[in-house]
Amino acid sequence: QVQLVESGGGLVQPGGSLRLSCAASGMAFSLYVMEWYRQGPGNKRELVARITSSGYTNYAGSVKGRFAISRDNLKNTTYLQMNSLKPDDTAVYYCVGSRIGSRDYWGQGTQVTVSS
């Protein structure tokens, strides 16, 4: 049974930092593209960052230069380092694992709130 479990969300002041983690189990983690999505209040779900199995990364324009995605294949974990946070970054953040020929797997989400 595949599970993706996010952690690390919380309340942070504008300009602060958080690191989200996503621990995977029940899947061949190293073969999966790992992504972070978010959905803010009243907004559509959007792709924030992606890292391929070979470590290639790309980012939404709104977070480029502030967020960094990484993965540790030995720990079956992907991370999202978020710096210089803004109120617009407030959202539920979801971890997703995807692979050609397989269904996508989603975590349950973790709330990030940026507020003074």
Backbone torsions as a table, in degrees:
resi	resn	phi	psi	omega
1	GLN	NA	123.7	-178.4
2	VAL	-79.7	135.0	174.2
3	GLN	-135.8	137.9	171.2
4	LEU	-122.7	122.7	-175.6
5	VAL	-123.8	114.5	179.2
6	GLU	-87.8	152.7	174.3
7	SER	-154.1	167.2	174.6
8	GLY	104.0	-4.4	178.3
9	GLY	-72.6	172.5	178.6
10	GLY	161.1	-165.5	179.8
11	LEU	-99.6	130.5	-179.9
12	VAL	-141.4	149.3	178.2
13	GLN	-77.9	154.8	174.8
14	PRO	-54.4	137.1	-176.6
15	GLY	90.3	-9.9	-178.8
16	GLY	-82.7	-176.0	-176.6
17	SER	-132.0	152.3	171.4
18	LEU	-144.0	152.8	171.4
19	ARG	-122.3	119.9	176.1
20	LEU	-91.8	145.7	175.5
21	SER	-123.5	150.7	176.5
22	CYS	-136.8	109.5	-179.4
23	ALA	-95.5	125.6	-177.8
24	ALA	-106.6	147.1	174.5
25	SER	-146.5	155.0	177.4
26	GLY	76.8	15.2	-179.6
27	MET	-142.8	158.6	175.7
28	ALA	-80.5	78.5	-167.9
29	PHE	-51.2	-44.7	-173.1
30	SER	-63.8	-17.8	-178.1
31	LEU	-90.5	-7.2	-173.2
32	TYR	-97.5	142.1	162.9
33	VAL	-73.6	132.8	179.0
34	MET	-113.5	137.4	-175.4
35	GLU	-134.6	154.9	169.3
36	TRP	-117.7	127.3	172.7
37	TYR	-112.9	163.4	172.5
38	ARG	-144.9	155.7	175.6
39	GLN	-139.9	112.2	178.6
40	GLY	-89.5	170.1	-179.0
41	PRO	-57.1	122.2	178.0
42	GLY	73.7	8.6	-177.6
43	ASN	-111.4	160.7	173.0
44	LYS	-76.3	156.8	175.3
45	ARG	-68.4	135.7	-178.1
46	GLU	-132.4	148.4	176.3
47	LEU	-76.8	129.4	-179.1
48	VAL	-99.2	-48.5	-175.0
49	ALA	-157.4	153.0	-179.3
50	ARG	-139.4	143.3	172.3
51	ILE	-134.3	129.2	-178.5
52	THR	-82.4	174.8	179.7
53	SER	-63.7	-25.2	179.1
54	SER	-93.3	-0.1	174.5
55	GLY	97.7	4.1	176.7
56	TYR	-72.7	136.5	-176.1
57	THR	-121.2	151.3	165.7
58	ASN	-149.3	160.7	-167.6
59	TYR	-137.9	153.4	168.3
60	ALA	-65.6	147.7	-178.5
61	GLY	-59.5	-31.3	-176.6
62	SER	-70.5	-16.2	-177.3
63	VAL	-119.1	-5.7	-177.0
64	LYS	-59.5	132.0	-178.4
65	GLY	89.3	-13.1	179.2
66	ARG	-113.9	-33.0	-177.4
67	PHE	-109.1	151.1	175.9
68	ALA	-140.1	126.5	177.0
69	ILE	-99.3	143.4	177.6
70	SER	-148.8	171.1	179.4
71	ARG	-146.0	150.5	174.5
72	ASP	-125.7	101.4	-175.2
73	ASN	-69.6	-20.7	176.9
74	LEU	-74.8	-29.8	180.0
75	LYS	-99.8	0.0	-178.0
76	ASN	52.9	44.3	-174.8
77	THR	-135.2	140.5	171.5
78	THR	-117.6	151.8	-174.0
79	TYR	-127.8	155.3	170.7
80	LEU	-133.4	106.0	175.5
81	GLN	-85.7	122.8	-176.2
82	MET	-119.3	117.4	-179.5
83	ASN	-117.2	164.4	178.0
84	SER	48.6	49.0	-175.4
85	LEU	-66.2	145.7	-179.1
86	LYS	-121.4	158.4	176.3
87	PRO	-55.5	-32.2	178.7
88	ASP	-66.7	-14.0	176.8
89	ASP	-80.6	-6.7	178.7
90	THR	-61.0	124.0	-175.4
91	ALA	-176.5	168.9	164.2
92	VAL	-88.7	128.6	-177.9
93	TYR	-104.9	131.0	-177.1
94	TYR	-118.5	140.5	173.9
95	CYS	-97.6	137.8	-178.3
96	VAL	-134.7	136.5	173.3
97	GLY	-113.2	131.1	-178.8
98	SER	-138.3	152.0	-178.5
99	ARG	-158.0	138.9	178.7
100	ILE	-58.8	131.6	179.3
101	GLY	87.7	0.7	-179.9
102	SER	-131.0	156.5	174.6
103	ARG	-70.9	160.3	173.9
104	ASP	-80.5	145.7	177.0
105	TYR	-117.6	133.6	-177.1
106	TRP	-117.2	144.0	169.6
107	GLY	-82.4	-179.9	-175.4
108	GLN	-85.1	-13.8	178.5
109	GLY	96.0	152.4	175.6
110	THR	-136.7	136.2	-175.1
111	GLN	-82.8	131.4	171.7
112	VAL	-119.3	123.9	179.3
113	THR	-123.2	123.2	179.8
114	VAL	-111.5	110.2	-174.4
115	SER	-158.9	147.9	174.8
116	SER	-93.3	NA	NA
